[in-house]
Amino acid sequence: MRTSERTLLGFDFSKNRIGIAVGHELTGTITPLETLTAKNNKPDWEGITRLLEEWQPDLCVVGLPLTEEGEEQDASQAARRFANQINGRYHLPVELVDERYTTREAQSLTQESSMSKKDRKKKANIDKIAAQLIIQSWLENHAG
């Protein structure tokens, strides 16, 4: 498979929720999938396994939360740990992407879209859209 034909699974990781989206490198299409809730302060590995089996990604992209100055913070280390766990558990390549401003942008997008107010307020929607933006950022940085 040529690298331009890869399927990507993107993760917006936090200790409480993980937004997940799928993208296709060849077409540039990205679809928000769902948001999984942590169980006992651990990622929902059953849900992650289900999505990995369903989409068979060639690459996983995990958002790396940095400060506005671009420095690491506690959440950065947690995201790195999560990325390492995906690599170790599923033997898939994982890349980290600077995710500064993705949540803010996702909030803006949900407010501008035709979503109902009730749906807009659901953080789960914001998390999976943030995962979509993480893949979009990766695609933009790896184009051509």
PyMOL commands that set and color helices and strands:
alter all, ss='L'
color gray80, all
select helices_A, chain A and resi 3-5+45-55+74-90+102-112+117-120+123-141
alter helices_A, ss='H'
color red, helices_A
select strands_A, chain A and resi 7-13+17-24+30-37+59-64+94-98
alter strands_A, ss='S'
color yellow, strands_A
deselect
rebuild
show_as cartoon
